[in-house]
Amino acid sequence: MLPDPRLRPVLIGSDIYRRSTYGPKHPLAIPRVSTTLDLIEAMGWLPEGGWVPAPMATPEQLARFHHADYIAALMRAEATQQADPEDKARFHIGAHGNPVYREVFSRPATSAGGCMLAARLTEAGGVVHCPGGGTHHGRPDRASGFCYLNDPVLGLLAWLDQGLDNILYIDIDAHHGDGVEDAFHDDPRVFTLSVHECERWPFTGKATDRAGGHARNLPVPAGFNDSEMLWLLHQAILPIVRHLRPQAIMLQCGADALEEDPLSRLGLSNNAHWGVVRALMGEAPRLIVLGGGGYNPWSVGRCWAGIWAVLNGHEVPERVTPEAERVLRGLTWHRAAGRNPPEHWFTTLRDAPRPGVVRAEVQRVAAAAMQDLPLPPAQAAGRLQRIAAQG
């Protein structure tokens, strides 16, 4: 029997991440979900019965969003461990940073299965943490930005299939959540909000991009600090949440916005991520928290394990347990920063706070996001009914 996320948060994981890598030279050569699960267990935070295994989504389930010929091409690439020139050109498999690797279909299908399971578990309410999810760049017919399938979209569609009509997707990855925003461009039932580094790949998500009115983008400058995230949280994110009063919130918590990450120029500590998670708890009957980007194994694992602590009300101690320290000391990272890691990467989960000045650029982004917010779907429908009755 599956656990009830209304009674306590549910953790979804899979061992497929433990043995899977995009290749030794790829940014996703590092262990992330497995490190997170190991740290949670080593800290004594694993729920009774452990984490719930994510099922592998079937091709039929994936076809709820992805094209059948693209799904077939992914399965073919996994079976043959290669992509022919046509598949590379058409589907971006084995090209544009999306390598063919051993589980090129199975791993993203497991992430998708985990997100869809999270949506099913929260049908009646509750909280689920699915760190294997968050591949927000995936397109219906091609891979993009290391993302082969778009598991957030599939999870959101599962909520819509349950009859929900007022869903909020929030993305705090360093990269714009373009695949999710575009998927729901014409669907007012899903409002997307993305905080991301401006002038960074995929070079979308300008403050003026609003996807028909039910999206907001908050592009932030390099060096974006904890104080600035707190400003956005209280001047834009929470006001939008309370304006929309969503039935469900999905939060993508990519850890590449942390200062130690090699693929962004942002300057957050993991306290900022934990603060967003804490603030959103209780703001909707349903909450799913996903992983996402993150390319430093220590910063990702420490951040996502701490998210689980926040969701459960666990106090993060000043020093990790000896078991957790062994997990952290057992990590390797073949980049310059990984050759001589600072000691606190081994002994703590919580970063030192990184406060700073709230720059005018960040204040302008927050103010722009609050302009001309749409009515929540129920209010909009009621308004249309009143207009029709008066006509």
FIVEXLUM-642891 format. One line per field, with one value per residue (C-alpha): residue number from 0; residue in three letters; z negated, x negated, y negated. Coordinates in Angstrom, 3 decimals, m for minus. Layout:
! residues N
num	NUM | ...
residu	ALA | ...
c3	Z | ...
c1	X | ...
c2	Y | ...
***
This chain:
! residues 391
num	0 | 1 | 2 | 3 | 4 | 5 | 6 | 7 | 8 | 9 | 10 | 11 | 12 | 13 | 14 | 15 | 16 | 17 | 18 | 19 | 20 | 21 | 22 | 23 | 24 | 25 | 26 | 27 | 28 | 29 | 30 | 31 | 32 | 33 | 34 | 35 | 36 | 37 | 38 | 39 | 40 | 41 | 42 | 43 | 44 | 45 | 46 | 47 | 48 | 49 | 50 | 51 | 52 | 53 | 54 | 55 | 56 | 57 | 58 | 59 | 60 | 61 | 62 | 63 | 64 | 65 | 66 | 67 | 68 | 69 | 70 | 71 | 72 | 73 | 74 | 75 | 76 | 77 | 78 | 79 | 80 | 81 | 82 | 83 | 84 | 85 | 86 | 87 | 88 | 89 | 90 | 91 | 92 | 93 | 94 | 95 | 96 | 97 | 98 | 99 | 100 | 101 | 102 | 103 | 104 | 105 | 106 | 107 | 108 | 109 | 110 | 111 | 112 | 113 | 114 | 115 | 116 | 117 | 118 | 119 | 120 | 121 | 122 | 123 | 124 | 125 | 126 | 127 | 128 | 129 | 130 | 131 | 132 | 133 | 134 | 135 | 136 | 137 | 138 | 139 | 140 | 141 | 142 | 143 | 144 | 145 | 146 | 147 | 148 | 149 | 150 | 151 | 152 | 153 | 154 | 155 | 156 | 157 | 158 | 159 | 160 | 161 | 162 | 163 | 164 | 165 | 166 | 167 | 168 | 169 | 170 | 171 | 172 | 173 | 174 | 175 | 176 | 177 | 178 | 179 | 180 | 181 | 182 | 183 | 184 | 185 | 186 | 187 | 188 | 189 | 190 | 191 | 192 | 193 | 194 | 195 | 196 | 197 | 198 | 199 | 200 | 201 | 202 | 203 | 204 | 205 | 206 | 207 | 208 | 209 | 210 | 211 | 212 | 213 | 214 | 215 | 216 | 217 | 218 | 219 | 220 | 221 | 222 | 223 | 224 | 225 | 226 | 227 | 228 | 229 | 230 | 231 | 232 | 233 | 234 | 235 | 236 | 237 | 238 | 239 | 240 | 241 | 242 | 243 | 244 | 245 | 246 | 247 | 248 | 249 | 250 | 251 | 252 | 253 | 254 | 255 | 256 | 257 | 258 | 259 | 260 | 261 | 262 | 263 | 264 | 265 | 266 | 267 | 268 | 269 | 270 | 271 | 272 | 273 | 274 | 275 | 276 | 277 | 278 | 279 | 280 | 281 | 282 | 283 | 284 | 285 | 286 | 287 | 288 | 289 | 290 | 291 | 292 | 293 | 294 | 295 | 296 | 297 | 298 | 299 | 300 | 301 | 302 | 303 | 304 | 305 | 306 | 307 | 308 | 309 | 310 | 311 | 312 | 313 | 314 | 315 | 316 | 317 | 318 | 319 | 320 | 321 | 322 | 323 | 324 | 325 | 326 | 327 | 328 | 329 | 330 | 331 | 332 | 333 | 334 | 335 | 336 | 337 | 338 | 339 | 340 | 341 | 342 | 343 | 344 | 345 | 346 | 347 | 348 | 349 | 350 | 351 | 352 | 353 | 354 | 355 | 356 | 357 | 358 | 359 | 360 | 361 | 362 | 363 | 364 | 365 | 366 | 367 | 368 | 369 | 370 | 371 | 372 | 373 | 374 | 375 | 376 | 377 | 378 | 379 | 380 | 381 | 382 | 383 | 384 | 385 | 386 | 387 | 388 | 389 | 390
residu	MET | LEU | PRO | ASP | PRO | ARG | LEU | ARG | PRO | VAL | LEU | ILE | GLY | SER | ASP | ILE | TYR | ARG | ARG | SER | THR | TYR | GLY | PRO | LYS | HIS | PRO | LEU | ALA | ILE | PRO | ARG | VAL | SER | THR | THR | LEU | ASP | LEU | ILE | GLU | ALA | MET | GLY | TRP | LEU | PRO | GLU | GLY | GLY | TRP | VAL | PRO | ALA | PRO | MET | ALA | THR | PRO | GLU | GLN | LEU | ALA | ARG | PHE | HIS | HIS | ALA | ASP | TYR | ILE | ALA | ALA | LEU | MET | ARG | ALA | GLU | ALA | THR | GLN | GLN | ALA | ASP | PRO | GLU | ASP | LYS | ALA | ARG | PHE | HIS | ILE | GLY | ALA | HIS | GLY | ASN | PRO | VAL | TYR | ARG | GLU | VAL | PHE | SER | ARG | PRO | ALA | THR | SER | ALA | GLY | GLY | CYS | MET | LEU | ALA | ALA | ARG | LEU | THR | GLU | ALA | GLY | GLY | VAL | VAL | HIS | CYS | PRO | GLY | GLY | GLY | THR | HIS | HIS | GLY | ARG | PRO | ASP | ARG | ALA | SER | GLY | PHE | CYS | TYR | LEU | ASN | ASP | PRO | VAL | LEU | GLY | LEU | LEU | ALA | TRP | LEU | ASP | GLN | GLY | LEU | ASP | ASN | ILE | LEU | TYR | ILE | ASP | ILE | ASP | ALA | HIS | HIS | GLY | ASP | GLY | VAL | GLU | ASP | ALA | PHE | HIS | ASP | ASP | PRO | ARG | VAL | PHE | THR | LEU | SER | VAL | HIS | GLU | CYS | GLU | ARG | TRP | PRO | PHE | THR | GLY | LYS | ALA | THR | ASP | ARG | ALA | GLY | GLY | HIS | ALA | ARG | ASN | LEU | PRO | VAL | PRO | ALA | GLY | PHE | ASN | ASP | SER | GLU | MET | LEU | TRP | LEU | LEU | HIS | GLN | ALA | ILE | LEU | PRO | ILE | VAL | ARG | HIS | LEU | ARG | PRO | GLN | ALA | ILE | MET | LEU | GLN | CYS | GLY | ALA | ASP | ALA | LEU | GLU | GLU | ASP | PRO | LEU | SER | ARG | LEU | GLY | LEU | SER | ASN | ASN | ALA | HIS | TRP | GLY | VAL | VAL | ARG | ALA | LEU | MET | GLY | GLU | ALA | PRO | ARG | LEU | ILE | VAL | LEU | GLY | GLY | GLY | GLY | TYR | ASN | PRO | TRP | SER | VAL | GLY | ARG | CYS | TRP | ALA | GLY | ILE | TRP | ALA | VAL | LEU | ASN | GLY | HIS | GLU | VAL | PRO | GLU | ARG | VAL | THR | PRO | GLU | ALA | GLU | ARG | VAL | LEU | ARG | GLY | LEU | THR | TRP | HIS | ARG | ALA | ALA | GLY | ARG | ASN | PRO | PRO | GLU | HIS | TRP | PHE | THR | THR | LEU | ARG | ASP | ALA | PRO | ARG | PRO | GLY | VAL | VAL | ARG | ALA | GLU | VAL | GLN | ARG | VAL | ALA | ALA | ALA | ALA | MET | GLN | ASP | LEU | PRO | LEU | PRO | PRO | ALA | GLN | ALA | ALA | GLY | ARG | LEU | GLN | ARG | ILE | ALA | ALA | GLN | GLY
c3	0.000 | 0.922 | m1.881 | m2.318 | m1.718 | m3.745 | m6.891 | m6.245 | m3.211 | m0.792 | 0.724 | 4.234 | 5.460 | 7.627 | 7.758 | 11.480 | 10.674 | 8.642 | 11.595 | 14.349 | 15.814 | 18.928 | 19.516 | 17.798 | 19.442 | 19.159 | 16.360 | 15.351 | 14.725 | 11.030 | 8.571 | 7.404 | 6.541 | 5.064 | 2.922 | 1.747 | 0.789 | m0.939 | m2.947 | m4.007 | m5.269 | m6.908 | m8.764 | m10.189 | m8.217 | m6.087 | m6.651 | m7.944 | m4.987 | m3.178 | 0.022 | 2.592 | 5.854 | 8.970 | 11.657 | 15.202 | 17.330 | 20.316 | 23.880 | 23.745 | 20.628 | 22.138 | 25.244 | 23.107 | 24.029 | 26.183 | 29.809 | 30.410 | 32.978 | 30.564 | 27.780 | 30.214 | 31.132 | 27.459 | 26.967 | 30.117 | 28.924 | 25.618 | 27.349 | 29.859 | 27.792 | 30.761 | 32.694 | 36.454 | 38.262 | 38.869 | 35.176 | 34.167 | 36.527 | 35.878 | 32.174 | 30.855 | 29.399 | 29.273 | 30.110 | 28.519 | 25.100 | 24.982 | 25.223 | 25.868 | 22.640 | 21.204 | 19.736 | 22.216 | 22.232 | 18.907 | 16.689 | 18.000 | 18.165 | 14.471 | 13.660 | 15.554 | 13.745 | 10.426 | 11.216 | 12.396 | 9.279 | 7.154 | 8.825 | 8.203 | 4.566 | 3.986 | 5.668 | 2.271 | 0.989 | m0.655 | m0.074 | 2.092 | 2.668 | 5.960 | 6.414 | 9.598 | 11.366 | 12.763 | 16.381 | 17.466 | 20.906 | 22.618 | 25.755 | 27.140 | 30.089 | 29.045 | 26.254 | 24.972 | 22.289 | 20.950 | 20.685 | 22.818 | 21.374 | 19.574 | 16.314 | 14.745 | 17.681 | 17.351 | 13.618 | 14.208 | 16.875 | 14.382 | 11.995 | 14.790 | 15.600 | 12.011 | 12.679 | 11.142 | 12.972 | 10.950 | 10.729 | 10.068 | 11.339 | 9.752 | 11.044 | 9.230 | 11.407 | 12.796 | 16.280 | 17.543 | 17.349 | 21.035 | 21.777 | 19.077 | 19.902 | 23.591 | 22.886 | 21.106 | 23.170 | 24.196 | 21.031 | 18.327 | 15.847 | 15.294 | 14.275 | 14.595 | 12.658 | 13.310 | 11.438 | 13.506 | 14.530 | 17.295 | 20.447 | 19.828 | 21.977 | 23.265 | 23.568 | 23.078 | 20.178 | 20.372 | 17.872 | 20.719 | 21.772 | 20.248 | 22.341 | 22.939 | 19.447 | 17.267 | 16.903 | 15.116 | 15.628 | 13.113 | 14.800 | 12.248 | 12.627 | 11.957 | 8.270 | 7.250 | 3.466 | 0.567 | m0.263 | 3.312 | 3.333 | 0.094 | 1.774 | 4.729 | 2.376 | 0.428 | 3.192 | 6.048 | 5.425 | 2.323 | 3.482 | 6.744 | 4.828 | 2.586 | 5.525 | 7.474 | 4.486 | 6.415 | 5.785 | 6.240 | 6.418 | 8.165 | 7.238 | 9.342 | 7.072 | 9.418 | 7.369 | 10.147 | 8.762 | 5.822 | 5.746 | 6.098 | 9.286 | 12.442 | 14.917 | 13.574 | 12.144 | 9.361 | 5.718 | 3.554 | 0.517 | m0.031 | m2.749 | 0.080 | 1.565 | m1.841 | m2.554 | 0.629 | m0.229 | m3.792 | m2.593 | m0.121 | m2.590 | m3.472 | m0.609 | 1.357 | 0.507 | 2.760 | 3.022 | 5.154 | 4.865 | 7.674 | 8.266 | 11.529 | 12.477 | 10.327 | 11.360 | 8.141 | 6.300 | 2.833 | 3.292 | 4.960 | 2.420 | m0.579 | 0.841 | 1.746 | m1.468 | m3.354 | m1.398 | m2.754 | m6.263 | m5.774 | m4.473 | m7.565 | m10.139 | m10.951 | m12.463 | m10.351 | m12.841 | m12.752 | m11.890 | m9.961 | m11.411 | m10.946 | m8.421 | m6.390 | m6.547 | m5.047 | m2.181 | m1.534 | m1.796 | 0.638 | 3.467 | 6.279 | 8.841 | 11.756 | 11.815 | 10.241 | 7.277 | 6.658 | 6.251 | 2.903 | 1.570 | m1.458 | m4.694 | m5.258 | m2.151 | m4.151 | m7.569 | m7.120 | m5.120 | m5.618 | m3.713 | m5.331 | m4.383 | m1.443 | m2.046 | m0.054 | 1.395 | 3.138 | 6.447 | 8.333 | 11.204 | 8.893 | 7.451 | 10.955 | 11.887 | 8.819 | 9.514 | 13.170 | 12.215 | 10.148 | 12.966 | 14.614 | 12.881 | 14.288 | 12.206 | 10.701 | 13.008 | 10.747 | 10.516 | 14.246 | 15.002 | 12.613 | 14.243 | 17.697 | 16.423 | 14.982 | 18.234 | 20.212 | 17.883 | 18.227 | 22.001
c1	0.000 | m1.307 | m1.724 | 0.725 | m1.045 | 1.658 | 0.332 | m3.342 | m5.454 | m6.295 | m9.757 | m10.000 | m13.307 | m14.873 | m18.087 | m18.378 | m20.119 | m22.762 | m24.191 | m23.441 | m25.645 | m25.520 | m29.209 | m32.492 | m32.865 | m29.233 | m28.043 | m25.622 | m28.375 | m27.864 | m25.615 | m22.748 | m19.535 | m21.432 | m23.488 | m20.309 | m18.652 | m21.815 | m22.131 | m18.479 | m18.964 | m22.307 | m20.757 | m18.060 | m15.310 | m14.143 | m10.428 | m9.146 | m9.080 | m11.725 | m11.313 | m8.704 | m10.166 | m9.310 | m7.729 | m9.024 | m6.432 | m5.171 | m5.330 | m1.553 | m1.781 | m4.570 | m2.472 | m0.198 | m2.719 | m5.520 | m5.264 | m5.188 | m7.990 | m10.254 | m9.542 | m10.340 | m13.617 | m14.633 | m13.871 | m15.807 | m18.809 | m18.843 | m18.595 | m21.378 | m23.426 | m23.642 | m21.586 | m21.587 | m22.112 | m18.386 | m17.529 | m20.328 | m19.071 | m15.364 | m15.228 | m18.548 | m19.433 | m23.206 | m23.555 | m23.367 | m24.521 | m22.043 | m24.257 | m23.269 | m23.977 | m23.016 | m19.630 | m18.781 | m15.128 | m14.788 | m16.140 | m13.981 | m10.989 | m11.563 | m11.702 | m8.442 | m6.893 | m7.910 | m6.267 | m3.071 | m3.041 | m3.476 | m0.415 | 1.622 | 0.546 | 1.598 | 5.001 | 6.662 | 3.917 | 0.523 | m3.188 | m5.606 | m9.337 | m10.571 | m14.213 | m14.559 | m12.068 | m12.516 | m13.653 | m11.914 | m13.476 | m12.169 | m10.097 | m7.260 | m9.375 | m13.011 | m15.569 | m16.725 | m19.119 | m20.014 | m16.267 | m14.874 | m11.350 | m9.494 | m8.461 | m7.039 | m4.646 | m3.566 | m2.953 | m0.969 | 1.115 | 1.867 | 3.229 | 5.326 | 6.676 | 7.937 | 10.090 | 7.892 | 8.163 | 5.980 | 2.380 | m0.770 | m4.173 | m7.150 | m10.693 | m13.805 | m16.378 | m19.136 | m17.766 | m14.361 | m11.673 | m10.938 | m9.551 | m6.899 | m5.900 | m5.525 | m3.559 | m0.845 | m1.066 | 2.587 | 3.936 | 5.038 | 5.437 | 1.659 | m0.164 | m3.966 | m6.437 | m10.170 | m13.070 | m16.235 | m19.473 | m19.033 | m21.137 | m21.731 | m20.740 | m18.046 | m17.954 | m14.202 | m12.035 | m12.283 | m10.193 | m7.898 | m7.229 | m3.874 | m2.505 | 0.911 | 1.069 | 0.776 | m3.004 | m5.475 | m9.234 | m11.668 | m15.094 | m17.743 | m21.309 | m24.569 | m25.444 | m21.772 | m21.951 | m19.850 | m18.466 | m17.313 | m15.594 | m13.867 | m12.724 | m11.270 | m9.627 | m7.774 | m7.265 | m6.290 | m6.137 | m3.949 | m1.687 | m1.091 | m0.374 | 2.118 | 3.734 | 4.237 | 5.078 | 4.032 | 5.367 | 1.856 | m1.735 | m4.622 | m8.035 | m11.105 | m14.150 | m17.113 | m20.303 | m22.293 | m21.349 | m23.690 | m26.966 | m29.146 | m27.493 | m29.645 | m26.804 | m25.486 | m26.733 | m24.173 | m25.173 | m22.528 | m23.081 | m20.863 | m19.099 | m17.348 | m15.948 | m14.868 | m13.199 | m11.119 | m10.055 | m9.134 | m7.137 | m5.089 | m4.121 | m0.475 | 0.222 | 2.088 | 3.670 | 1.156 | m2.605 | m5.112 | m8.791 | m11.102 | m14.843 | m16.149 | m19.542 | m22.647 | m26.147 | m28.192 | m27.523 | m28.044 | m25.872 | m23.067 | m22.933 | m23.141 | m20.444 | m17.926 | m18.427 | m17.798 | m14.571 | m13.346 | m14.246 | m12.246 | m9.210 | m9.244 | m10.086 | m13.461 | m16.068 | m19.232 | m22.088 | m25.285 | m27.243 | m26.043 | m26.044 | m29.161 | m27.224 | m26.320 | m29.899 | m31.032 | m28.572 | m29.901 | m33.572 | m32.931 | m31.962 | m34.313 | m34.083 | m36.471 | m36.557 | m39.006 | m36.706 | m36.419 | m40.134 | m40.331 | m36.771 | m36.249 | m35.795 | m32.228 | m31.120 | m31.883 | m30.583 | m27.486 | m24.272 | m23.514 | m25.532 | m26.594 | m23.956 | m24.816 | m22.991 | m23.581 | m22.115 | m18.747 | m19.583 | m17.164 | m17.101 | m15.676 | m13.141 | m11.970 | m11.548 | m9.374 | m7.224 | m6.743 | m5.583 | m2.745 | m1.248 | 1.994 | 2.275 | 5.119 | 8.121 | 8.003 | 9.866 | 12.928 | 13.292 | 12.721 | 15.411 | 17.825 | 17.160 | 17.884 | 21.121 | 22.201 | 21.385 | 23.325 | 26.308 | 26.284 | 26.041
c2	0.000 | m3.442 | m6.001 | m8.875 | m12.227 | m13.991 | m12.301 | m13.011 | m13.918 | m11.124 | m10.708 | m9.209 | m7.783 | m5.127 | m3.137 | m3.823 | m7.117 | m5.303 | m3.432 | m5.938 | m8.664 | m10.828 | m10.086 | m11.031 | m14.453 | m15.541 | m17.881 | m15.119 | m12.606 | m13.317 | m11.431 | m13.643 | m11.796 | m8.854 | m11.245 | m12.953 | m9.661 | m8.440 | m11.668 | m11.534 | m7.993 | m8.792 | m11.739 | m9.468 | m11.227 | m8.334 | m7.714 | m4.395 | m2.035 | m4.096 | m5.999 | m4.987 | m3.663 | m5.622 | m3.449 | m3.663 | m5.437 | m3.473 | m4.781 | m5.175 | m7.334 | m9.435 | m10.005 | m12.197 | m14.914 | m13.492 | m12.414 | m8.667 | m8.749 | m10.622 | m8.109 | m5.300 | m7.017 | m7.229 | m3.541 | m2.723 | m4.737 | m2.868 | 0.508 | m0.200 | m2.689 | m4.988 | m7.509 | m7.549 | m10.881 | m11.339 | m10.905 | m13.277 | m15.952 | m15.489 | m14.593 | m16.013 | m12.604 | m12.277 | m15.967 | m19.431 | m18.189 | m15.305 | m12.211 | m8.636 | m6.776 | m3.413 | m4.449 | m7.201 | m6.107 | m4.283 | m7.042 | m9.907 | m7.543 | m6.776 | m10.494 | m10.931 | m7.980 | m9.503 | m12.837 | m11.199 | m9.032 | m12.178 | m13.685 | m10.525 | m10.358 | m13.974 | m13.654 | m14.162 | m16.475 | m16.232 | m16.765 | m14.753 | m15.260 | m13.781 | m14.878 | m12.820 | m15.067 | m18.546 | m18.054 | m21.237 | m21.786 | m18.630 | m19.224 | m17.108 | m16.018 | m16.450 | m16.511 | m19.876 | m21.065 | m17.585 | m16.856 | m14.037 | m13.996 | m16.766 | m15.136 | m18.336 | m18.689 | m15.057 | m15.522 | m18.696 | m16.957 | m14.186 | m16.824 | m18.327 | m14.876 | m14.704 | m17.761 | m20.464 | m23.762 | m26.153 | m24.952 | m26.975 | m25.830 | m27.629 | m27.163 | m28.444 | m26.691 | m28.924 | m28.230 | m29.360 | m26.675 | m27.104 | m23.652 | m23.881 | m27.455 | m26.623 | m23.431 | m25.438 | m28.609 | m28.303 | m26.685 | m29.157 | m26.301 | m26.264 | m29.450 | m29.253 | m31.393 | m31.116 | m32.742 | m32.324 | m33.996 | m36.536 | m36.213 | m32.508 | m29.537 | m28.985 | m32.821 | m32.952 | m34.046 | m37.797 | m39.761 | m40.779 | m37.162 | m36.237 | m33.339 | m34.803 | m36.318 | m33.230 | m33.165 | m35.389 | m35.442 | m36.903 | m37.050 | m37.983 | m39.290 | m37.479 | m37.371 | m37.059 | m36.688 | m35.398 | m38.836 | m39.266 | m35.872 | m36.848 | m40.074 | m38.176 | m35.709 | m38.398 | m40.950 | m38.634 | m34.875 | m34.788 | m37.656 | m35.770 | m32.554 | m34.328 | m36.100 | m32.885 | m30.658 | m27.520 | m24.052 | m22.662 | m23.919 | m22.202 | m23.634 | m22.871 | m23.335 | m23.208 | m23.566 | m25.216 | m28.640 | m27.987 | m29.883 | m26.763 | m25.561 | m25.670 | m26.322 | m29.626 | m32.900 | m33.188 | m33.466 | m31.795 | m29.621 | m26.616 | m28.617 | m30.484 | m27.270 | m26.014 | m29.355 | m29.142 | m25.596 | m26.590 | m29.596 | m27.546 | m24.836 | m25.265 | m27.681 | m24.997 | m21.633 | m19.863 | m20.425 | m18.533 | m19.503 | m18.386 | m18.503 | m19.938 | m21.333 | m21.192 | m20.184 | m20.131 | m16.851 | m18.321 | m21.401 | m19.421 | m16.593 | m18.920 | m21.225 | m18.524 | m16.553 | m19.795 | m20.307 | m16.977 | m18.161 | m21.359 | m19.471 | m17.263 | m19.904 | m18.333 | m20.608 | m20.704 | m20.242 | m22.264 | m19.122 | m16.080 | m12.591 | m10.433 | m8.343 | m11.432 | m12.661 | m9.364 | m9.874 | m13.372 | m12.384 | m9.550 | m11.911 | m12.842 | m15.624 | m15.945 | m19.727 | m22.132 | m22.817 | m19.087 | m18.513 | m20.277 | m20.761 | m23.022 | m21.123 | m22.297 | m20.409 | m17.259 | m18.240 | m20.406 | m20.521 | m24.209 | m26.786 | m30.033 | m32.647 | m34.871 | m38.164 | m41.302 | m44.447 | m44.104 | m45.726 | m47.944 | m45.451 | m42.788 | m45.223 | m46.120 | m42.465 | m41.872 | m44.931 | m43.971 | m40.474 | m41.918 | m43.958 | m42.829 | m39.477 | m37.373 | m36.439 | m32.944 | m30.502 | m30.233 | m34.009 | m34.406 | m31.810 | m33.519 | m36.872 | m35.452 | m33.933 | m37.286 | m39.064 | m36.451 | m36.806 | m40.587 | m40.335
***
